[in-house]
């Protein structure tokens, strides 16, 4: 699976998450290395770096600055699902590595 030049938007996230449906992720991929930038909603600016396995699952690390001016970091594993319309839905399990170090889940959909 290749995520290059795809855009994603969260449709669900845990209460302790900072992304929402106003946050847009812009993915780039070269070989198995994935990068993304994201912004919108409660996020002023964010980046992620990940590795994509043969099944399209992404193991990533992220950092972002929220609207309060806080630098937040975390780890995430995203599992893809191909929807009937051919678009990708990502099922994410994540954990903050800053702040309260809590865990959460999100679902992102390709737009």
MOPAC internal coordinates of N, CA, C and O (Angstrom, degrees):
PM7 1SCF
backbone

  N    0.0000 0     0.00 0     0.00 0    0    0    0
  C    1.4505 1     0.00 0     0.00 0    1    0    0
  C    1.5214 1   108.28 1     0.00 0    2    1    0
  O    1.2310 1   121.18 1   -40.15 1    3    2    1
  N    1.3153 1   115.34 1   139.85 1    3    2    1
  C    1.4608 1   119.47 1   179.87 1    5    3    2
  C    1.5276 1   109.17 1  -123.90 1    6    5    3
  O    1.2310 1   121.17 1   -52.31 1    7    6    5
  N    1.3171 1   115.37 1   127.69 1    7    6    5
  C    1.4658 1   121.97 1  -177.00 1    9    7    6
  C    1.5210 1   112.71 1   -98.95 1   10    9    7
  O    1.2310 1   120.09 1  -174.95 1   11   10    9
  N    1.3350 1   117.44 1     5.05 1   11   10    9
  C    1.4570 1   120.42 1  -173.28 1   13   11   10
  C    1.5309 1   111.86 1   -58.85 1   14   13   11
  O    1.2310 1   120.98 1   -48.66 1   15   14   13
  N    1.3216 1   115.73 1   131.34 1   15   14   13
  C    1.4723 1   124.95 1   178.41 1   17   15   14
  C    1.5211 1   114.36 1    64.11 1   18   17   15
  O    1.2310 1   120.13 1  -158.72 1   19   18   17
  N    1.3327 1   117.36 1    21.28 1   19   18   17
  C    1.4632 1   120.24 1   176.30 1   21   19   18
  C    1.5299 1   109.74 1   -95.59 1   22   21   19
  O    1.2310 1   121.35 1   -30.07 1   23   22   21
  N    1.3311 1   115.02 1   149.93 1   23   22   21
  C    1.4657 1   121.66 1   177.69 1   25   23   22
  C    1.5186 1   108.45 1  -117.56 1   26   25   23
  O    1.2310 1   121.17 1   -36.94 1   27   26   25
  N    1.3344 1   115.37 1   143.06 1   27   26   25
  C    1.4602 1   121.80 1  -179.16 1   29   27   26
  C    1.5185 1   110.47 1  -131.78 1   30   29   27
  O    1.2310 1   121.65 1   -27.05 1   31   30   29
  N    1.3444 1   114.44 1   152.95 1   31   30   29
  C    1.4641 1   122.27 1   177.70 1   33   31   30
  C    1.5301 1   107.73 1  -135.90 1   34   33   31
  O    1.2310 1   119.78 1   -45.41 1   35   34   33
  N    1.3344 1   118.02 1   134.59 1   35   34   33
  C    1.4712 1   119.72 1   175.75 1   37   35   34
  C    1.5295 1   111.04 1   -65.75 1   38   37   35
  O    1.2310 1   121.26 1   -42.55 1   39   38   37
  N    1.3348 1   115.19 1   137.45 1   39   38   37
  C    1.4693 1   119.47 1   172.66 1   41   39   38
  C    1.5274 1   110.69 1  -111.63 1   42   41   39
  O    1.2310 1   120.75 1   162.01 1   43   42   41
  N    1.3407 1   116.18 1   -17.99 1   43   42   41
  C    1.4720 1   122.00 1   175.09 1   45   43   42
  C    1.5127 1   107.91 1  -149.15 1   46   45   43
  O    1.2310 1   120.66 1   -33.89 1   47   46   45
  N    1.3296 1   116.35 1   146.11 1   47   46   45
  C    1.4570 1   120.52 1   172.35 1   49   47   46
  C    1.5234 1   109.46 1  -155.68 1   50   49   47
  O    1.2310 1   121.16 1   -27.49 1   51   50   49
  N    1.3041 1   115.39 1   152.51 1   51   50   49
  C    1.4672 1   120.63 1   177.45 1   53   51   50
  C    1.5238 1   109.97 1   -63.15 1   54   53   51
  O    1.2310 1   121.06 1   -22.82 1   55   54   53
  N    1.3243 1   115.58 1   157.18 1   55   54   53
  C    1.4609 1   121.63 1  -177.30 1   57   55   54
  C    1.5340 1   112.66 1   -59.46 1   58   57   55
  O    1.2310 1   119.98 1   150.44 1   59   58   57
  N    1.3265 1   117.64 1   -29.56 1   59   58   57
  C    1.4617 1   121.25 1  -178.06 1   61   59   58
  C    1.5351 1   112.45 1   -86.82 1   62   61   59
  O    1.2310 1   119.97 1  -174.92 1   63   62   61
  N    1.3350 1   117.66 1     5.08 1   63   62   61
  C    1.4586 1   121.71 1   177.45 1   65   63   62
  C    1.5195 1   111.71 1   -84.15 1   66   65   63
  O    1.2310 1   120.78 1   -17.15 1   67   66   65
  N    1.3167 1   116.11 1   162.85 1   67   66   65
  C    1.4681 1   120.76 1   179.26 1   69   67   66
  C    1.5263 1   113.35 1  -109.40 1   70   69   67
  O    1.2310 1   119.71 1   168.76 1   71   70   69
  N    1.3230 1   118.16 1   -11.24 1   71   70   69
  C    1.4593 1   119.31 1   178.17 1   73   71   70
  C    1.5257 1   109.94 1   -85.53 1   74   73   71
  O    1.2310 1   121.33 1   -21.92 1   75   74   73
  N    1.3192 1   115.05 1   158.08 1   75   74   73
  C    1.4646 1   121.71 1   175.60 1   77   75   74
  C    1.5188 1   108.01 1  -150.88 1   78   77   75
  O    1.2310 1   120.15 1     7.17 1   79   78   77
  N    1.3288 1   117.32 1  -172.83 1   79   78   77
  C    1.4648 1   120.03 1  -175.32 1   81   79   78
  C    1.5247 1   113.59 1   -69.84 1   82   81   79
  O    1.2310 1   119.79 1   176.99 1   83   82   81
  N    1.3409 1   118.00 1    -3.01 1   83   82   81
  C    1.4593 1   121.72 1   174.27 1   85   83   82
  C    1.5293 1   111.74 1   -92.90 1   86   85   83
  O    1.2310 1   120.29 1   171.36 1   87   86   85
  N    1.3294 1   117.05 1    -8.64 1   87   86   85
  C    1.4623 1   121.70 1  -179.33 1   89   87   86
  C    1.5314 1   109.00 1   -86.05 1   90   89   87
  O    1.2310 1   120.60 1   -52.24 1   91   90   89
  N    1.3346 1   116.46 1   127.76 1   91   90   89
  C    1.4607 1   121.61 1   178.72 1   93   91   90
  C    1.5250 1   108.88 1  -116.82 1   94   93   91
  O    1.2310 1   121.27 1   -49.69 1   95   94   93
  N    1.3394 1   115.17 1   130.31 1   95   94   93
  C    1.4655 1   123.49 1   178.26 1   97   95   94
  C    1.5257 1   108.54 1  -103.76 1   98   97   95
  O    1.2310 1   120.24 1   -47.44 1   99   98   97
  N    1.3214 1   117.15 1   132.56 1   99   98   97
  C    1.4613 1   123.65 1   177.40 1  101   99   98
  C    1.5209 1   107.91 1  -113.28 1  102  101   99
  O    1.2310 1   120.25 1   -72.51 1  103  102  101
  N    1.3372 1   117.13 1   107.49 1  103  102  101
  C    1.4682 1   122.72 1  -174.56 1  105  103  102
  C    1.5212 1   111.60 1   -92.29 1  106  105  103
  O    1.2310 1   121.31 1   -36.27 1  107  106  105
  N    1.3313 1   115.10 1   143.73 1  107  106  105
  C    1.4644 1   124.12 1   171.60 1  109  107  106
  C    1.5189 1   106.64 1  -131.79 1  110  109  107
  O    1.2310 1   120.47 1   -37.19 1  111  110  109
  N    1.3343 1   116.70 1   142.81 1  111  110  109
  C    1.4576 1   120.15 1   178.71 1  113  111  110
  C    1.5155 1   110.36 1  -141.03 1  114  113  111
  O    1.2310 1   120.73 1   -45.04 1  115  114  113
  N    1.3269 1   116.20 1   134.96 1  115  114  113
  C    1.4518 1   123.98 1   173.11 1  117  115  114
  C    1.5236 1   107.14 1  -132.16 1  118  117  115
  O    1.2310 1   120.55 1   -62.42 1  119  118  117
  N    1.3316 1   116.56 1   117.58 1  119  118  117
  C    1.4611 1   121.94 1  -172.20 1  121  119  118
  C    1.5301 1   107.88 1    55.75 1  122  121  119
  O    1.2310 1   119.34 1    55.23 1  123  122  121
  N    1.3158 1   118.86 1  -124.77 1  123  122  121
  C    1.4629 1   120.47 1  -179.03 1  125  123  122
  C    1.5303 1   112.86 1   -97.40 1  126  125  123
  O    1.2310 1   120.21 1  -176.30 1  127  126  125
  N    1.3332 1   117.20 1     3.70 1  127  126  125
  C    1.4719 1   120.24 1  -177.40 1  129  127  126
  C    1.5228 1   110.20 1   -94.94 1  130  129  127
  O    1.2310 1   121.24 1   -54.22 1  131  130  129
  N    1.3197 1   115.23 1   125.78 1  131  130  129
  C    1.4577 1   122.87 1  -179.35 1  133  131  130
  C    1.5254 1   109.53 1  -112.75 1  134  133  131
  O    1.2310 1   120.68 1   -43.95 1  135  134  133
  N    1.3151 1   116.31 1   136.05 1  135  134  133
  C    1.4580 1   121.59 1   171.08 1  137  135  134
  C    1.5234 1   107.44 1  -129.92 1  138  137  135
  O    1.2310 1   120.93 1   -22.42 1  139  138  137
  N    1.3097 1   115.82 1   157.58 1  139  138  137
  C    1.4639 1   119.54 1   175.58 1  141  139  138
  C    1.5088 1   109.12 1  -155.47 1  142  141  139
  O    1.2310 1   121.53 1   -28.35 1  143  142  141
  N    1.3122 1   114.67 1   151.65 1  143  142  141
  C    1.4563 1   121.69 1   168.46 1  145  143  142
  C    1.5191 1   105.96 1  -118.55 1  146  145  143
  O    1.2310 1   120.89 1   -28.44 1  147  146  145
  N    1.3240 1   115.90 1   151.56 1  147  146  145
  C    1.4542 1   119.69 1   179.79 1  149  147  146
  C    1.5173 1   110.49 1  -150.81 1  150  149  147
  O    1.2310 1   121.69 1   -26.65 1  151  150  149
  N    1.3171 1   114.38 1   153.35 1  151  150  149
  C    1.4558 1   122.22 1  -178.04 1  153  151  150
  C    1.5263 1   108.76 1  -160.53 1  154  153  151
  O    1.2310 1   120.87 1   -18.67 1  155  154  153
  N    1.3246 1   115.94 1   161.33 1  155  154  153
  C    1.4586 1   120.54 1   176.02 1  157  155  154
  C    1.5108 1   112.57 1   118.08 1  158  157  155
  O    1.2310 1   120.86 1   -27.33 1  159  158  157
  N    1.3165 1   115.96 1   152.67 1  159  158  157
  C    1.4622 1   121.02 1  -178.30 1  161  159  158
  C    1.5133 1   110.36 1    65.12 1  162  161  159
  O    1.2310 1   120.12 1    56.04 1  163  162  161
  N    1.3218 1   117.38 1  -123.96 1  163  162  161
  C    1.4633 1   122.62 1  -177.74 1  165  163  162
  C    1.5319 1   112.80 1   -83.90 1  166  165  163
  O    1.2310 1   120.19 1  -179.49 1  167  166  165
  N    1.3428 1   117.25 1     0.51 1  167  166  165
  C    1.4553 1   121.91 1  -176.10 1  169  167  166
  C    1.5239 1   110.23 1  -107.48 1  170  169  167
  O    1.2310 1   120.70 1   -60.72 1  171  170  169
  N    1.3458 1   116.27 1   119.28 1  171  170  169
  C    1.4680 1   119.71 1   173.47 1  173  171  170
  C    1.5182 1   110.30 1   -73.70 1  174  173  171
  O    1.2310 1   120.25 1   132.95 1  175  174  173
  N    1.3373 1   117.13 1   -47.05 1  175  174  173
  C    1.4589 1   121.85 1  -179.47 1  177  175  174
  C    1.5133 1   109.15 1  -159.99 1  178  177  175
  O    1.2310 1   120.59 1   -43.53 1  179  178  177
  N    1.3369 1   116.48 1   136.47 1  179  178  177
  C    1.4499 1   120.68 1   178.10 1  181  179  178
  C    1.5141 1   111.41 1  -144.28 1  182  181  179
  O    1.2310 1   121.23 1   -23.76 1  183  182  181
  N    1.3271 1   115.25 1   156.24 1  183  182  181
  C    1.4657 1   122.69 1   176.42 1  185  183  182
  C    1.5149 1   108.92 1  -138.51 1  186  185  183
  O    1.2310 1   121.17 1   -28.28 1  187  186  185
  N    1.3244 1   115.36 1   151.72 1  187  186  185
  C    1.4563 1   119.35 1   171.92 1  189  187  186
  C    1.5207 1   108.97 1  -137.84 1  190  189  187
  O    1.2310 1   121.73 1   -25.77 1  191  190  189
  N    1.3220 1   114.29 1   154.23 1  191  190  189
  C    1.4618 1   123.03 1   178.02 1  193  191  190
  C    1.5128 1   107.07 1  -134.82 1  194  193  191
  O    1.2310 1   120.56 1   -51.08 1  195  194  193
  N    1.3296 1   116.53 1   128.92 1  195  194  193
  C    1.4540 1   118.90 1  -176.67 1  197  195  194
  C    1.5098 1   113.51 1  -149.10 1  198  197  195
  O    1.2310 1   121.94 1    -8.24 1  199  198  197
  N    1.3222 1   113.89 1   171.76 1  199  198  197
  C    1.4564 1   122.60 1   175.55 1  201  199  198
  C    1.5293 1   107.60 1  -120.64 1  202  201  199
  O    1.2310 1   121.12 1   -48.40 1  203  202  201
  N    1.3316 1   115.46 1   131.60 1  203  202  201
  C    1.4618 1   122.52 1  -179.95 1  205  203  202
  C    1.5262 1   108.59 1   -99.77 1  206  205  203
  O    1.2310 1   120.41 1   -52.71 1  207  206  205
  N    1.3463 1   116.82 1   127.29 1  207  206  205
  C    1.4668 1   119.26 1   178.62 1  209  207  206
  C    1.5346 1   110.63 1   -88.94 1  210  209  207
  O    1.2310 1   120.70 1     1.31 1  211  210  209
  N    1.3198 1   116.26 1  -178.69 1  211  210  209
  C    1.4663 1   122.03 1  -175.78 1  213  211  210
  C    1.5276 1   113.06 1   -61.79 1  214  213  211
  O    1.2310 1   119.65 1   156.30 1  215  214  213
  N    1.3348 1   118.27 1   -23.70 1  215  214  213
  C    1.4693 1   122.38 1   178.84 1  217  215  214
  C    1.5221 1   113.18 1   -91.78 1  218  217  215
  O    1.2310 1   120.24 1   178.97 1  219  218  217
  N    1.3438 1   117.16 1    -1.03 1  219  218  217
  C    1.4547 1   121.11 1  -178.80 1  221  219  218
  C    1.5158 1   113.82 1    89.51 1  222  221  219
  O    1.2310 1   120.05 1  -178.94 1  223  222  221
  N    1.3387 1   117.52 1     1.06 1  223  222  221
  C    1.4596 1   121.16 1   177.37 1  225  223  222
  C    1.5180 1   108.99 1   -71.50 1  226  225  223
  O    1.2310 1   120.84 1   -41.61 1  227  226  225
  N    1.3271 1   115.99 1   138.39 1  227  226  225
  C    1.4679 1   121.73 1  -176.82 1  229  227  226
  C    1.5213 1   109.95 1  -111.38 1  230  229  227
  O    1.2310 1   120.80 1   -52.97 1  231  230  229
  N    1.3282 1   116.08 1   127.03 1  231  230  229
  C    1.4585 1   123.22 1   171.83 1  233  231  230
  C    1.5232 1   105.12 1  -105.06 1  234  233  231
  O    1.2310 1   119.94 1   -64.52 1  235  234  233
  N    1.3385 1   117.72 1   115.48 1  235  234  233
  C    1.4598 1   119.94 1  -170.94 1  237  235  234
  C    1.5226 1   113.48 1  -136.43 1  238  237  235
  O    1.2310 1   122.09 1   -17.50 1  239  238  237
  N    1.3102 1   113.59 1   162.50 1  239  238  237
  C    1.4627 1   123.66 1   171.01 1  241  239  238
  C    1.5284 1   106.31 1  -123.83 1  242  241  239
  O    1.2310 1   120.79 1   -34.64 1  243  242  241
  N    1.3212 1   116.10 1   145.36 1  243  242  241
  C    1.4638 1   119.24 1  -179.28 1  245  243  242
  C    1.5232 1   111.16 1  -136.67 1  246  245  243
  O    1.2310 1   121.77 1   -24.69 1  247  246  245
  N    1.3309 1   114.21 1   155.31 1  247  246  245
  C    1.4583 1   120.87 1   171.45 1  249  247  246
  C    1.5300 1   107.45 1  -143.60 1  250  249  247
  O    1.2310 1   121.45 1   -33.27 1  251  250  249
  N    1.3089 1   114.83 1   146.73 1  251  250  249
  C    1.4625 1   119.93 1  -175.64 1  253  251  250
  C    1.5197 1   110.53 1  -154.54 1  254  253  251
  O    1.2310 1   121.57 1   -24.11 1  255  254  253
  N    1.3396 1   114.60 1   155.89 1  255  254  253
  C    1.4542 1   121.71 1   172.31 1  257  255  254
  C    1.5213 1   106.43 1  -111.46 1  258  257  255
  O    1.2310 1   120.83 1   -57.33 1  259  258  257
  N    1.3367 1   116.03 1   122.67 1  259  258  257
  C    1.4619 1   120.30 1  -178.43 1  261  259  258
  C    1.5312 1   110.56 1   -88.23 1  262  261  259
  O    1.2310 1   120.48 1    -3.64 1  263  262  261
  N    1.3256 1   116.68 1   176.36 1  263  262  261
  C    1.4659 1   120.75 1  -176.46 1  265  263  262
  C    1.5262 1   112.84 1   -66.80 1  266  265  263
  O    1.2310 1   120.06 1   164.64 1  267  266  265
  N    1.3392 1   117.48 1   -15.36 1  267  266  265
  C    1.4678 1   121.01 1   174.23 1  269  267  266
  C    1.5271 1   111.44 1   -83.11 1  270  269  267
  O    1.2310 1   120.31 1   176.65 1  271  270  269
  N    1.3442 1   117.02 1    -3.35 1  271  270  269
  C    1.4519 1   121.36 1  -179.33 1  273  271  270
  C    1.5229 1   113.73 1    83.07 1  274  273  271
  O    1.2310 1   120.02 1  -165.11 1  275  274  273
  N    1.3389 1   117.57 1    14.89 1  275  274  273
  C    1.4665 1   121.83 1   179.78 1  277  275  274
  C    1.5228 1   110.25 1   -89.89 1  278  277  275
  O    1.2310 1   120.79 1   -41.31 1  279  278  277
  N    1.3287 1   116.09 1   138.69 1  279  278  277
  C    1.4588 1   122.11 1   173.03 1  281  279  278
  C    1.5175 1   107.90 1   -88.62 1  282  281  279
  O    1.2310 1   120.46 1   -60.12 1  283  282  281
  N    1.3329 1   116.73 1   119.88 1  283  282  281
  C    1.4590 1   122.90 1  -177.84 1  285  283  282
  C    1.5258 1   108.82 1  -119.19 1  286  285  283
  O    1.2310 1   120.64 1   -35.37 1  287  286  285
  N    1.3463 1   116.39 1   144.63 1  287  286  285
  C    1.4535 1   121.46 1  -179.48 1  289  287  286
  C    1.5211 1   110.21 1  -132.39 1  290  289  287
  O    1.2310 1   121.21 1   -23.50 1  291  290  289
  N    1.3395 1   115.29 1   156.50 1  291  290  289
  C    1.4496 1   118.43 1   179.11 1  293  291  290
  C    1.5087 1   113.53 1  -166.61 1  294  293  291
  O    1.2310 1   121.89 1    -2.63 1  295  294  293
  N    1.3313 1   113.99 1   177.37 1  295  294  293
  C    1.4571 1   124.42 1   179.85 1  297  295  294
  C    1.5261 1   107.18 1  -126.64 1  298  297  295
  O    1.2310 1   120.52 1   -35.53 1  299  298  297
  N    1.3393 1   116.62 1   144.47 1  299  298  297
  C    1.4646 1   119.74 1  -175.33 1  301  299  298
  C    1.5245 1   110.32 1  -148.91 1  302  301  299
  O    1.2310 1   121.17 1   -32.31 1  303  302  301
  N    1.3268 1   115.37 1   147.69 1  303  302  301
  C    1.4627 1   122.53 1   172.08 1  305  303  302
  C    1.5199 1   106.86 1  -124.58 1  306  305  303
  O    1.2310 1   120.81 1   -57.78 1  307  306  305
  N    1.3334 1   116.05 1   122.22 1  307  306  305
  C    1.4669 1   122.16 1  -177.99 1  309  307  306
  C    1.5141 1   110.35 1  -113.28 1  310  309  307
  O    1.2310 1   120.85 1   -51.62 1  311  310  309
  N    1.3275 1   115.99 1   128.38 1  311  310  309
  C    1.4611 1   121.99 1   179.30 1  313  311  310
  C    1.5252 1   108.19 1  -111.35 1  314  313  311
  O    1.2310 1   119.91 1   -55.97 1  315  314  313
  N    1.3459 1   117.78 1   124.03 1  315  314  313
  C    1.4638 1   119.82 1  -176.64 1  317  315  314
  C    1.5290 1   113.39 1   -82.09 1  318  317  315
  O    1.2310 1   121.81 1   -28.09 1  319  318  317
  N    1.3166 1   114.14 1   151.91 1  319  318  317
  C    1.4590 1   123.22 1   171.72 1  321  319  318
  C    1.5266 1   105.95 1  -135.33 1  322  321  319
  O    1.2310 1   120.32 1   -50.04 1  323  322  321
  N    1.3313 1   117.00 1   129.96 1  323  322  321
  C    1.4605 1   120.47 1   175.50 1  325  323  322
  C    1.5243 1   107.73 1   -88.13 1  326  325  323
  O    1.2310 1   120.89 1   -58.53 1  327  326  325
  N    1.3192 1   115.90 1   121.47 1  327  326  325
  C    1.4532 1   120.96 1  -178.91 1  329  327  326
  C    1.5347 1   109.90 1   -82.89 1  330  329  327
  O    1.2310 1   119.66 1   -15.67 1  331  330  329
  N    1.3481 1   118.25 1   164.33 1  331  330  329
  C    1.4698 1   121.26 1  -178.94 1  333  331  330
  C    1.5354 1   113.54 1   -55.75 1  334  333  331
  O    1.2310 1   119.72 1   151.20 1  335  334  333
  N    1.3286 1   118.14 1   -28.80 1  335  334  333
  C    1.4642 1   121.10 1   179.75 1  337  335  334
  C    1.5291 1   112.33 1   -83.20 1  338  337  335
  O    1.2310 1   120.00 1  -177.41 1  339  338  337
  N    1.3529 1   117.60 1     2.59 1  339  338  337
  C    1.4555 1   121.64 1   178.29 1  341  339  338
  C    1.5231 1   114.39 1    89.80 1  342  341  339
  O    1.2310 1   120.41 1   169.82 1  343  342  341
  N    1.3158 1   116.83 1   -10.18 1  343  342  341
  C    1.4636 1   120.87 1   178.90 1  345  343  342
  C    1.5277 1   110.02 1   -77.02 1  346  345  343
  O    1.2310 1   121.31 1   -19.26 1  347  346  345
  N    1.3326 1   115.10 1   160.74 1  347  346  345
  C    1.4615 1   121.39 1  -178.64 1  349  347  346
  C    1.5287 1   110.08 1   -98.24 1  350  349  347
  O    1.2310 1   121.04 1   -43.63 1  351  350  349
  N    1.3151 1   115.63 1   136.37 1  351  350  349
  C    1.4680 1   122.97 1   171.03 1  353  351  350
  C    1.5231 1   106.21 1  -114.94 1  354  353  351
  O    1.2310 1   120.35 1   -49.64 1  355  354  353
  N    1.3323 1   116.93 1   130.36 1  355  354  353
  C    1.4571 1   121.96 1   179.61 1  357  355  354
  C    1.5221 1   110.29 1  -107.31 1  358  357  355
  O    1.2310 1   120.91 1   -55.38 1  359  358  357
  N    1.3249 1   115.87 1   124.62 1  359  358  357
  C    1.4615 1   123.02 1   176.45 1  361  359  358
  C    1.5238 1   107.05 1   -98.92 1  362  361  359
  O    1.2310 1   120.61 1   -67.19 1  363  362  361
  N    1.3232 1   116.44 1   112.81 1  363  362  361
  C    1.4623 1   121.39 1  -171.76 1  365  363  362
  C    1.5221 1   112.41 1  -110.88 1  366  365  363
  O    1.2310 1   121.67 1   -41.89 1  367  366  365
  N    1.3205 1   114.41 1   138.11 1  367  366  365
  C    1.4685 1   122.50 1   169.89 1  369  367  366
  C    1.5150 1   105.47 1  -120.56 1  370  369  367
  O    1.2310 1   120.44 1   -56.90 1  371  370  369
  N    1.3268 1   116.77 1   123.10 1  371  370  369
  C    1.4517 1   120.67 1  -173.37 1  373  371  370
  C    1.5199 1   111.98 1  -135.17 1  374  373  371
  O    1.2310 1   121.81 1   -14.75 1  375  374  373
  N    1.3369 1   114.15 1   165.25 1  375  374  373
  C    1.4642 1   121.51 1   177.16 1  377  375  374
  C    1.5174 1   108.48 1  -145.87 1  378  377  375
  O    1.2310 1   121.58 1   -46.74 1  379  378  377
  N    1.3230 1   114.59 1   133.26 1  379  378  377
  C    1.4627 1   119.82 1   173.50 1  381  379  378
  C    1.5323 1   108.79 1   -68.72 1  382  381  379
  O    1.2310 1   120.53 1   -43.34 1  383  382  381
  N    1.3309 1   116.58 1   136.66 1  383  382  381
  C    1.4614 1   120.91 1   171.94 1  385  383  382
  C    1.5231 1   109.78 1  -105.58 1  386  385  383
  O    1.2310 1   120.59 1  -174.50 1  387  386  385
  N    1.3142 1   116.47 1     5.50 1  387  386  385
  C    1.4651 1   123.73 1   172.47 1  389  387  386
  C    1.5260 1   106.87 1  -131.28 1  390  389  387
  O    1.2310 1   120.59 1    -5.12 1  391  390  389
  N    1.3118 1   116.48 1   174.88 1  391  390  389
  C    1.4643 1   119.07 1  -179.84 1  393  391  390
  C    1.5131 1   111.42 1    64.15 1  394  393  391
  O    1.2310 1   120.67 1    47.64 1  395  394  393
  N    1.3306 1   116.33 1  -132.36 1  395  394  393
  C    1.4721 1   120.47 1  -174.58 1  397  395  394
  C    1.5417 1   113.74 1   -84.81 1  398  397  395
  O    1.2310 1   119.51 1   179.79 1  399  398  397
  N    1.3136 1   118.54 1    -0.21 1  399  398  397
  C    1.4784 1   125.38 1  -179.45 1  401  399  398
  C    1.5333 1   113.22 1    54.72 1  402  401  399
  O    1.2310 1   120.36 1  -152.94 1  403  402  401
  N    1.3208 1   116.91 1    27.06 1  403  402  401
  C    1.4624 1   120.83 1   178.64 1  405  403  402
  C    1.5288 1   111.18 1   -74.91 1  406  405  403
  O    1.2310 1   121.41 1   -13.78 1  407  406  405
  N    1.3412 1   114.90 1   166.22 1  407  406  405
  C    1.4586 1   122.24 1   179.93 1  409  407  406
  C    1.5189 1   110.24 1  -109.23 1  410  409  407
  O    1.2310 1   121.32 1   -18.97 1  411  410  409
  N    1.3369 1   115.09 1   161.03 1  411  410  409
  C    1.4513 1   119.76 1   177.63 1  413  411  410
  C    1.5106 1   111.43 1  -162.40 1  414  413  411
  O    1.2310 1   121.35 1     0.10 1  415  414  413
  N    1.3245 1   115.02 1  -179.90 1  415  414  413
  C    1.4580 1   122.50 1   178.46 1  417  415  414
  C    1.5146 1   109.19 1  -136.64 1  418  417  415
  O    1.2310 1   121.21 1   -32.08 1  419  418  417
  N    1.3280 1   115.30 1   147.92 1  419  418  417
  C    1.4601 1   121.91 1   176.88 1  421  419  418
  C    1.5150 1   109.31 1  -140.86 1  422  421  419
  O    1.2310 1   120.95 1   -21.77 1  423  422  421
  N    1.3147 1   115.80 1   158.23 1  423  422  421
  C    1.4571 1   122.15 1   170.82 1  425  423  422
  C    1.5237 1   107.30 1  -126.23 1  426  425  423
  O    1.2310 1   121.02 1   -54.46 1  427  426  425
  N    1.3305 1   115.65 1   125.54 1  427  426  425
  C    1.4439 1   122.45 1   177.20 1  429  427  426
  C    1.5173 1   108.61 1  -113.03 1  430  429  427
  O    1.2310 1   120.65 1   -33.76 1  431  430  429
  N    1.3445 1   116.37 1   146.24 1  431  430  429
  C    1.4590 1   120.36 1   176.26 1  433  431  430
  C    1.5110 1   109.62 1  -124.94 1  434  433  431
  O    1.2310 1   121.38 1   -37.68 1  435  434  433
  N    1.3324 1   114.97 1   142.32 1  435  434  433
  C    1.4568 1   121.05 1   176.19 1  437  435  434
  C    1.5278 1   109.65 1   -65.26 1  438  437  435
  O    1.2310 1   121.37 1   -42.26 1  439  438  437
  N    1.3230 1   114.98 1   137.74 1  439  438  437
  C    1.4742 1   119.71 1   178.33 1  441  439  438
  C    1.5238 1   110.17 1  -118.72 1  442  441  439
  O    1.2310 1   120.10 1   180.00 1  443  442  441

